[in-house]
Amino acid sequence: MEKKVIVGSVIAGLLVSMGAMGAATAQSATTPVAMSEEKAIEIALAEVPGTVQETELEKEDGKQVYEIEILTADGVEMEVEIDVATGTVLEVEADDDGDDDHDGKDDDDKATK
């Protein structure tokens, strides 16, 4: 009789742990990426031709977006934001990292008048 109780406890423990693993897997799958990074890069390069410098997957205003930094042929760094769910280009702007002239000094340190 004691053996049956131990075996039953082991089986119950396994079922509980498998259920917890399934719940964790289901929770991590609730925010799938609807678009591949490669597709987002393709869309961004159609908008701004150049060389991709960096790609980030971020969440902005409750949406997943790819931020793709592109260096254009004339040396301008551009950032293209693409909605992951729809593939829509949300924003295209010059990437302002505070050092546009690449001299190692932040442009914010310069006096403006």
ZABA-755900 format. One record per atom (N, C-alpha, C, CB): residue in one letter; atom name; x, y, z; residue number from 0; chain. Coordinates in Angstrom, 2 decimals. Each point is the difference from the previous one (the first is absolute). Glycine has a CB too. Example, Ala and Ser with C-alpha at 12.3 -4.5 7.8 and 13.67 -1.06 7.14 Angstrom:
% residues 2
A:N:13.19:-5.69:7.80:0:A
A:CA:-0.89:1.19:0.00:0:A
A:C:0.90:1.20:0.00:0:A
A:CB:-1.89:-1.17:1.25:0:A
S:N:1.54:2.22:-1.97:1:A
S:CA:0.82:1.19:0.06:1:A
S:C:-0.77:1.09:0.73:1:A
S:CB:1.18:-0.63:-2.15:1:A
END
This chain:
% residues 113
M:N:0.83:-1.20:0.00:0:A
M:CA:-0.83:1.20:0.00:0:A
M:C:0.87:1.26:0.00:0:A
M:CB:-1.81:-1.26:1.22:0:A
E:N:2.87:1.24:-0.43:1:A
E:CA:0.88:1.16:0.09:1:A
E:C:0.66:0.29:-1.35:1:A
E:CB:0.42:-0.51:2.42:1:A
K:N:-0.09:-0.52:-3.18:2:A
K:CA:0.60:0.16:-1.32:2:A
K:C:-0.95:0.73:-0.95:2:A
K:CB:1.33:-2.10:0.37:2:A
K:N:-2.61:1.80:-0.31:3:A
K:CA:-0.99:0.64:-0.87:3:A
K:C:-0.09:1.49:0.30:3:A
K:CB:-1.30:-2.16:-0.11:3:A
V:N:1.39:2.54:1.37:4:A
V:CA:-0.07:1.41:0.39:4:A
V:C:1.21:0.74:-0.53:4:A
V:CB:-1.31:-0.60:2.06:4:A
I:N:2.49:0.01:-1.95:5:A
I:CA:1.23:0.64:-0.47:5:A
I:C:-0.04:0.15:-1.53:5:A
I:CB:1.29:-0.98:1.96:5:A
V:N:-1.68:-0.08:-2.65:6:A
V:CA:-0.08:0.07:-1.47:6:A
V:C:-1.03:1.04:-0.42:6:A
V:CB:0.67:-2.42:-0.17:6:A
G:N:-1.80:2.46:0.85:7:A
G:CA:-1.03:1.00:-0.31:7:A
G:C:0.50:1.41:0.24:7:A
G:CB:-1.75:-1.66:0.59:7:A
S:N:2.52:1.88:0.46:8:A
S:CA:0.56:1.32:0.30:8:A
S:C:1.01:0.42:-1.07:8:A
S:CB:-0.34:-0.42:2.45:8:A
V:N:1.17:-0.52:-2.88:9:A
V:CA:0.99:0.30:-1.04:9:A
V:C:-0.70:0.39:-1.30:9:A
V:CB:1.63:-1.59:1.07:9:A
I:N:-2.63:0.82:-1.44:10:A
I:CA:-0.75:0.30:-1.24:10:A
I:C:-0.69:1.36:0.11:10:A
I:CB:-0.36:-2.47:-0.40:10:A
A:N:-0.24:2.76:1.53:11:A
A:CA:-0.66:1.30:0.19:11:A
A:C:1.01:1.13:-0.09:11:A
A:CB:-1.75:-1.09:1.45:11:A
G:N:2.93:0.90:-0.86:12:A
G:CA:1.05:1.02:-0.07:12:A
G:C:0.46:0.25:-1.42:12:A
G:CB:0.72:-0.66:2.26:12:A
L:N:-0.57:-0.41:-3.03:13:A
L:CA:0.39:0.15:-1.40:13:A
L:C:-1.05:0.75:-0.80:13:A
L:CB:1.30:-2.11:0.17:13:A
L:N:-2.55:1.79:0.05:14:A
L:CA:-1.09:0.68:-0.72:14:A
L:C:-0.03:1.49:0.33:14:A
L:CB:-1.32:-2.13:0.00:14:A
V:N:1.52:2.46:1.28:15:A
V:CA:0.00:1.42:0.41:15:A
V:C:1.16:0.73:-0.65:15:A
V:CB:-1.09:-0.60:2.19:15:A
S:N:2.29:0.00:-2.17:16:A
S:CA:1.15:0.68:-0.58:16:A
S:C:-0.13:0.14:-1.52:16:A
S:CB:1.41:-0.88:1.87:16:A
M:N:-2.00:-0.12:-2.53:17:A
M:CA:-0.21:0.10:-1.45:17:A
M:C:-1.02:1.09:-0.31:17:A
M:CB:0.56:-2.43:-0.27:17:A
G:N:-1.57:2.58:1.10:18:A
G:CA:-0.98:1.06:-0.19:18:A
G:C:0.62:1.37:0.17:18:A
G:CB:-1.77:-1.52:0.80:18:A
A:N:2.67:1.66:0.17:19:A
A:CA:0.68:1.28:0.22:19:A
A:C:0.90:0.34:-1.18:19:A
A:CB:-0.08:-0.37:2.47:19:A
M:N:0.77:-0.65:-3.01:20:A
M:CA:0.84:0.25:-1.17:20:A
M:C:-0.83:0.41:-1.20:20:A
M:CB:1.65:-1.66:0.86:20:A
G:N:-2.80:1.05:-1.03:21:A
G:CA:-0.89:0.35:-1.11:21:A
G:C:-0.53:1.41:0.13:21:A
G:CB:-0.62:-2.39:-0.22:21:A
A:N:0.29:2.79:1.44:22:A
A:CA:-0.50:1.35:0.24:22:A
A:C:1.08:1.02:-0.29:22:A
A:CB:-1.58:-0.87:1.72:22:A
A:N:2.82:0.59:-1.32:23:A
A:CA:1.10:0.93:-0.26:23:A
A:C:0.25:0.13:-1.50:23:A
A:CB:1.03:-0.59:2.21:23:A
T:N:-1.09:-0.52:-2.93:24:A
T:CA:0.19:0.03:-1.44:24:A
T:C:-1.12:0.78:-0.68:24:A
T:CB:1.20:-2.19:0.13:24:A
A:N:-2.43:1.97:0.30:25:A
A:CA:-1.14:0.70:-0.59:25:A
A:C:0.10:1.49:0.25:25:A
A:CB:-1.41:-2.04:0.29:25:A
Q:N:1.87:2.44:0.90:26:A
Q:CA:0.09:1.42:0.33:26:A
Q:C:1.07:0.67:-0.86:26:A
Q:CB:-0.76:-0.48:2.35:26:A
S:N:1.90:-0.17:-2.56:27:A
S:CA:1.04:0.62:-0.80:27:A
S:C:-0.39:0.08:-1.47:27:A
S:CB:1.70:-0.84:1.62:27:A
A:N:-2.65:0.03:-2.03:28:A
A:CA:-0.43:0.01:-1.40:28:A
A:C:-1.15:0.96:-0.25:28:A
A:CB:0.74:-2.35:-0.16:28:A
T:N:-1.15:3.12:1.17:29:A
T:CA:-1.13:0.91:-0.18:29:A
T:C:0.36:1.23:-0.82:29:A
T:CB:-0.90:-0.81:2.16:29:A
T:N:2.18:1.14:-2.29:30:A
T:CA:0.40:1.14:-0.79:30:A
T:C:0.95:-0.44:-1.11:30:A
T:CB:-0.29:1.52:1.99:30:A
P:N:-0.22:-2.25:-2.96:31:A
P:CA:0.88:-0.48:-1.07:31:A
P:C:0.40:1.14:-0.93:31:A
P:CB:-1.09:-2.25:0.13:31:A
V:N:2.22:2.09:-0.73:32:A
V:CA:0.46:0.97:-1.00:32:A
V:C:-0.64:-0.40:-1.32:32:A
V:CB:2.22:0.45:1.22:32:A
A:N:-3.06:0.42:-1.76:33:A
A:CA:-0.76:-0.31:-1.20:33:A
A:C:0.83:0.14:-1.28:33:A
A:CB:-2.05:0.76:1.19:33:A
M:N:3.19:-0.09:-1.09:34:A
M:CA:0.82:0.27:-1.18:34:A
M:C:1.45:-0.32:0.31:34:A
M:CB:-1.61:1.80:-0.77:34:A
S:N:2.29:-2.39:-0.18:35:A
S:CA:1.41:-0.30:0.21:35:A
S:C:0.83:1.28:-0.09:35:A
S:CB:-0.33:-2.32:-0.93:35:A
E:N:1.49:2.26:1.53:36:A
E:CA:0.92:1.14:-0.07:36:A
E:C:0.42:0.25:-1.45:36:A
E:CB:0.82:-0.51:2.33:36:A
E:N:-0.64:-0.55:-3.09:37:A
E:CA:0.40:0.13:-1.40:37:A
E:C:-1.05:0.75:-0.81:37:A
E:CB:1.30:-2.13:0.19:37:A
K:N:-2.59:1.83:0.05:38:A
K:CA:-1.08:0.69:-0.71:38:A
K:C:-0.04:1.48:0.39:38:A
K:CB:-1.32:-2.15:-0.08:38:A
A:N:1.53:2.43:1.37:39:A
A:CA:0.01:1.40:0.46:39:A
A:C:1.15:0.77:-0.65:39:A
A:CB:-1.02:-0.71:2.19:39:A
I:N:2.17:0.07:-2.32:40:A
I:CA:1.14:0.64:-0.66:40:A
I:C:-0.32:0.28:-1.47:40:A
I:CB:1.58:-1.16:1.58:40:A
E:N:-2.22:0.22:-2.23:41:A
E:CA:-0.39:0.18:-1.40:41:A
E:C:-0.92:1.22:-0.15:41:A
E:CB:0.21:-2.50:-0.38:41:A
I:N:-1.18:2.63:1.27:42:A
I:CA:-0.93:1.14:-0.04:42:A
I:C:0.74:1.30:0.25:42:A
I:CB:-1.88:-1.49:0.79:42:A
A:N:2.78:1.48:0.21:43:A
A:CA:0.75:1.22:0.36:43:A
A:C:0.89:0.45:-1.15:43:A
A:CB:-0.05:-0.69:2.41:43:A
L:N:0.73:-0.26:-3.05:44:A
L:CA:0.89:0.36:-1.10:44:A
L:C:-0.76:0.49:-1.23:44:A
L:CB:1.63:-1.68:0.84:44:A
A:N:-2.87:1.25:-1.01:45:A
A:CA:-0.83:0.54:-1.08:45:A
A:C:-0.35:1.45:0.28:45:A
A:CB:-0.94:-2.30:-0.45:45:A
E:N:0.84:2.64:1.72:46:A
E:CA:-0.33:1.37:0.41:46:A
E:C:1.24:0.90:-0.02:46:A
E:CB:-1.87:-0.91:1.42:46:A
V:N:3.00:0.38:-0.91:47:A
V:CA:1.25:0.76:0.09:47:A
V:C:1.13:-0.91:-0.48:47:A
V:CB:-0.87:1.43:1.95:47:A
P:N:1.33:-1.26:-3.17:48:A
P:CA:1.12:-0.83:-0.50:48:A
P:C:1.29:0.30:0.77:48:A
P:CB:-1.07:-0.06:-2.28:48:A
G:N:1.86:-0.97:2.52:49:A
G:CA:1.26:0.18:0.70:49:A
G:C:0.47:-1.31:0.60:49:A
G:CB:-0.59:2.37:0.47:49:A
T:N:1.38:-2.25:0.59:50:A
T:CA:0.56:-1.16:0.68:50:A
T:C:-0.58:-0.07:1.41:50:A
T:CB:2.13:0.13:-1.38:50:A
V:N:-2.68:-1.28:1.75:51:A
V:CA:-0.58:-0.17:1.33:51:A
V:C:1.13:-0.02:1.02:51:A
V:CB:-1.98:-1.28:-0.94:51:A
Q:N:1.87:2.13:1.96:52:A
Q:CA:0.99:0.08:1.06:52:A
Q:C:-0.42:-0.77:1.25:52:A
Q:CB:0.67:2.22:-0.90:52:A
E:N:-1.98:-2.17:1.19:53:A
E:CA:-0.50:-0.63:1.22:53:A
E:C:-1.50:-0.25:-0.13:53:A
E:CB:1.79:1.14:1.37:53:A
T:N:-2.25:-2.22:-0.75:54:A
T:CA:-1.42:-0.33:0.01:54:A
T:C:-0.39:-0.34:1.43:54:A
T:CB:0.06:-0.84:-2.39:54:A
E:N:-1.14:1.44:2.88:55:A
E:CA:-0.50:-0.27:1.34:55:A
E:C:-1.49:-0.29:-0.05:55:A
E:CB:1.78:1.47:1.00:55:A
L:N:-2.20:-2.44:-0.20:56:A
L:CA:-1.43:-0.29:0.18:56:A
L:C:-0.39:0.61:1.33:56:A
L:CB:0.08:-2.17:-1.39:56:A
E:N:-1.01:3.12:1.37:57:A
E:CA:-0.40:0.71:1.21:57:A
E:C:-1.51:0.07:0.10:57:A
E:CB:2.12:1.34:-0.07:57:A
K:N:-2.59:-0.91:1.24:58:A
K:CA:-1.42:0.22:0.20:58:A
K:C:-0.20:1.50:0.22:58:A
K:CB:-0.35:-2.34:0.99:58:A
E:N:-0.48:2.95:-1.83:59:A
E:CA:-0.29:1.43:0.11:59:A
E:C:-1.50:0.20:-0.09:59:A
E:CB:2.23:0.61:-1.01:59:A
D:N:-2.77:0.11:1.95:60:A
D:CA:-1.44:0.28:0.04:60:A
D:C:-0.83:-1.28:-0.11:60:A
D:CB:0.44:2.25:-1.03:60:A
G:N:0.03:-3.31:1.67:61:A
G:CA:-0.73:-1.26:0.00:61:A
G:C:0.16:-0.83:-1.25:61:A
G:CB:-1.59:1.10:1.45:61:A
K:N:2.41:-0.64:-2.40:62:A
K:CA:0.22:-0.73:-1.25:62:A
K:C:1.44:-0.48:-0.05:62:A
K:CB:-1.76:1.36:-1.17:62:A
Q:N:1.95:-2.54:0.56:63:A
Q:CA:1.36:-0.44:-0.29:63:A
Q:C:0.44:0.67:-1.29:63:A
Q:CB:-0.36:-2.23:1.19:63:A
V:N:1.54:2.82:-1.16:64:A
V:CA:0.54:0.66:-1.18:64:A
V:C:1.46:-0.40:-0.20:64:A
V:CB:-1.58:1.94:0.32:64:A
Y:N:1.97:-1.99:-1.58:65:A
Y:CA:1.41:-0.12:-0.33:65:A
Y:C:0.52:1.40:-0.22:65:A
Y:CB:-0.28:-2.31:-1.04:65:A
E:N:1.40:2.64:1.68:66:A
E:CA:0.71:1.24:-0.27:66:A
E:C:1.24:-0.38:-0.78:66:A
E:CB:-0.89:1.18:2.10:66:A
I:N:0.98:-0.71:-3.32:67:A
I:CA:1.10:-0.38:-0.87:67:A
I:C:0.80:1.25:-0.35:67:A
I:CB:-1.31:-1.96:-0.94:67:A
E:N:2.59:1.97:1.32:68:A
E:CA:0.89:1.11:-0.31:68:A
E:C:0.72:-0.30:-1.31:68:A
E:CB:0.31:0.55:2.47:68:A
I:N:-0.37:0.43:-3.37:69:A
I:CA:0.58:-0.15:-1.34:69:A
I:C:0.94:1.16:-0.26:69:A
I:CB:-2.05:-1.23:-0.83:69:A
L:N:3.23:0.92:0.31:70:A
L:CA:0.95:1.01:-0.42:70:A
L:C:-0.17:0.19:-1.50:70:A
L:CB:1.65:-0.58:1.86:70:A
T:N:-2.05:1.79:-2.28:71:A
T:CA:-0.24:0.27:-1.41:71:A
T:C:1.33:0.19:-0.73:71:A
T:CB:-2.23:1.05:0.55:71:A
A:N:2.17:-1.03:-1.88:72:A
A:CA:1.20:0.17:-0.82:72:A
A:C:0.70:1.32:0.28:72:A
A:CB:-1.06:-1.41:-1.75:72:A
D:N:0.30:2.44:2.15:73:A
D:CA:0.62:1.29:0.29:73:A
D:C:0.37:0.16:1.47:73:A
D:CB:-1.30:0.96:-1.87:73:A
G:N:1.31:-2.07:2.63:74:A
G:CA:0.51:0.02:1.37:74:A
G:C:-0.99:0.40:1.07:74:A
G:CB:2.12:0.48:-1.01:74:A
V:N:-3.39:-0.38:0.69:75:A
V:CA:-1.01:0.39:0.98:75:A
V:C:-0.55:-1.26:0.66:75:A
V:CB:-0.60:2.09:-1.32:75:A
E:N:0.54:-2.07:2.66:76:A
E:CA:-0.59:-1.12:0.73:76:A
E:C:-1.50:0.25:0.13:76:A
E:CB:2.15:-0.43:1.27:76:A
M:N:-2.94:-0.51:-1.79:77:A
M:CA:-1.45:0.10:0.06:77:A
M:C:-0.54:-1.14:0.85:77:A
M:CB:-0.09:1.10:-2.28:77:A
E:N:-1.06:-0.87:2.90:78:A
E:CA:-0.67:-1.03:0.78:78:A
E:C:-1.39:-0.21:-0.58:78:A
E:CB:1.33:0.59:2.08:78:A
V:N:-1.67:-1.84:-2.35:79:A
V:CA:-1.31:-0.35:-0.53:79:A
V:C:-0.69:-0.88:1.04:79:A
V:CB:0.81:0.14:-2.43:79:A
E:N:-2.04:0.26:2.83:80:A
E:CA:-0.79:-0.79:0.94:80:A
E:C:-1.09:-0.71:-0.77:80:A
E:CB:0.49:1.59:1.91:80:A
I:N:-0.60:-2.92:-1.68:81:A
I:CA:-0.98:-0.81:-0.72:81:A
I:C:-0.85:-0.76:1.01:81:A
I:CB:1.55:-0.22:-1.98:81:A
D:N:-2.87:0.29:1.81:82:A
D:CA:-0.94:-0.74:0.83:82:A
D:C:0.13:-1.48:-0.33:82:A
D:CB:-1.61:1.97:0.11:82:A
V:N:1.93:-2.78:0.90:83:A
V:CA:0.23:-1.43:-0.21:83:A
V:C:-1.27:-0.71:-0.45:83:A
V:CB:1.80:0.07:1.73:83:A
A:N:-2.94:0.33:-1.22:84:A
A:CA:-1.26:-0.69:-0.31:84:A
A:C:-0.47:0.26:-1.43:84:A
A:CB:-0.61:0.18:2.40:84:A
T:N:0.84:1.03:-2.91:85:A
T:CA:-0.56:0.37:-1.30:85:A
T:C:1.03:0.23:-1.10:85:A
T:CB:-1.84:1.01:1.26:85:A
G:N:3.09:-0.78:-0.89:86:A
G:CA:1.03:0.33:-0.99:86:A
G:C:-0.04:1.45:-0.43:86:A
G:CB:-0.11:-2.32:-0.77:86:A
T:N:-0.70:3.12:1.45:87:A
T:CA:-0.14:1.42:-0.33:87:A
T:C:1.21:0.79:0.50:87:A
T:CB:-2.51:-0.22:0.11:87:A
V:N:3.03:1.10:-0.95:88:A
V:CA:1.06:0.90:0.42:88:A
V:C:-0.64:1.09:0.85:88:A
V:CB:1.41:-0.47:-2.09:88:A
L:N:-1.01:0.52:3.35:89:A
L:CA:-0.59:0.95:0.94:89:A
L:C:0.72:1.34:0.00:89:A
L:CB:-0.72:-1.91:1.39:89:A
E:N:2.04:1.87:-1.61:90:A
E:CA:0.77:1.24:0.09:90:A
E:C:1.33:-0.18:-0.73:90:A
E:CB:-1.10:0.59:2.21:90:A
V:N:1.53:0.47:-2.87:91:A
V:CA:1.32:0.05:-0.61:91:A
V:C:0.60:1.33:0.43:91:A
V:CB:-0.65:-1.47:-2.01:91:A
E:N:1.81:1.40:2.66:92:A
E:CA:0.63:1.24:0.47:92:A
E:C:1.50:-0.15:0.04:92:A
E:CB:-2.03:0.55:1.34:92:A
A:N:2.72:0.58:-1.37:93:A
A:CA:1.45:-0.02:0.18:93:A
A:C:0.28:-0.46:1.42:93:A
A:CB:0.36:1.86:-1.70:93:A
D:N:0.58:-2.79:1.84:94:A
D:CA:0.35:-0.53:1.31:94:A
D:C:0.85:1.03:0.73:94:A
D:CB:-0.09:-2.39:-0.86:94:A
D:N:-0.48:3.00:1.88:95:A
D:CA:0.68:1.05:0.76:95:A
D:C:0.55:-0.59:1.28:95:A
D:CB:-1.51:1.78:-0.98:95:A
D:N:2.77:-2.20:0.94:96:A
D:CA:0.62:-0.55:1.20:96:A
D:C:0.82:1.04:0.76:96:A
D:CB:0.06:-2.21:-1.13:96:A
G:N:-0.19:3.46:0.75:97:A
G:CA:0.72:1.06:0.69:97:A
G:C:1.38:0.26:-0.56:97:A
G:CB:-1.27:-0.58:2.00:97:A
D:N:1.70:-0.17:-3.03:98:A
D:CA:1.32:0.18:-0.58:98:A
D:C:-0.10:-0.16:-1.51:98:A
D:CB:1.12:-0.84:2.12:98:A
D:N:-1.81:1.75:-2.75:99:A
D:CA:-0.25:-0.11:-1.43:99:A
D:C:1.24:0.19:-0.85:99:A
D:CB:-2.26:0.80:0.45:99:A
D:N:3.26:-0.05:0.06:100:A
D:CA:1.17:0.28:-0.83:100:A
D:C:1.15:-0.96:0.27:100:A
D:CB:-0.69:2.38:-0.05:100:A
H:N:0.47:-3.39:0.90:101:A
H:CA:0.95:-1.08:0.25:101:A
H:C:1.37:0.49:0.46:101:A
H:CB:-1.22:-1.31:-1.69:101:A
D:N:1.25:2.43:2.41:102:A
D:CA:1.28:0.49:0.51:102:A
D:C:0.28:-0.47:1.43:102:A
D:CB:-0.26:1.98:-1.47:102:A
G:N:-0.63:-2.82:2.00:103:A
G:CA:0.19:-0.52:1.34:103:A
G:C:-0.59:0.88:1.07:103:A
G:CB:2.03:-1.07:-0.81:103:A
K:N:-2.51:2.24:0.45:104:A
K:CA:-0.60:0.93:0.96:104:A
K:C:-1.49:0.07:-0.25:104:A
K:CB:2.13:1.34:0.16:104:A
D:N:-2.91:-1.34:0.90:105:A
D:CA:-1.44:0.15:-0.15:105:A
D:C:-0.32:1.38:-0.52:105:A
D:CB:-0.40:-1.64:1.85:105:A
D:N:-0.53:1.71:-2.79:106:A
D:CA:-0.42:1.29:-0.53:106:A
D:C:-0.66:0.85:1.08:106:A
D:CB:-0.28:-1.04:-2.26:106:A
D:N:-0.26:0.38:3.30:107:A
D:CA:-0.65:0.73:1.09:107:A
D:C:0.98:0.86:0.76:107:A
D:CB:-1.66:-1.83:0.19:107:A
D:N:2.98:1.52:-0.28:108:A
D:CA:1.01:0.77:0.72:108:A
D:C:0.33:1.29:-0.72:108:A
D:CB:0.92:-2.11:0.90:108:A
K:N:-1.31:2.25:-2.16:109:A
K:CA:0.31:1.20:-0.77:109:A
K:C:-0.96:1.13:0.36:109:A
K:CB:0.90:-1.43:-1.88:109:A
A:N:-0.38:2.61:1.90:110:A
A:CA:-0.85:1.16:0.28:110:A
A:C:-0.85:0.29:-1.23:110:A
A:CB:1.70:0.95:1.62:110:A
T:N:-2.97:-0.68:-1.40:111:A
T:CA:-0.89:0.35:-1.10:111:A
T:C:-0.56:1.38:0.24:111:A
T:CB:-0.58:-2.41:-0.41:111:A
K:N:0.56:3.22:-0.61:112:A
K:CA:-0.55:1.35:0.11:112:A
K:C:-0.77:0.34:-1.23:112:A
K:CB:1.87:0.70:1.47:112:A
END
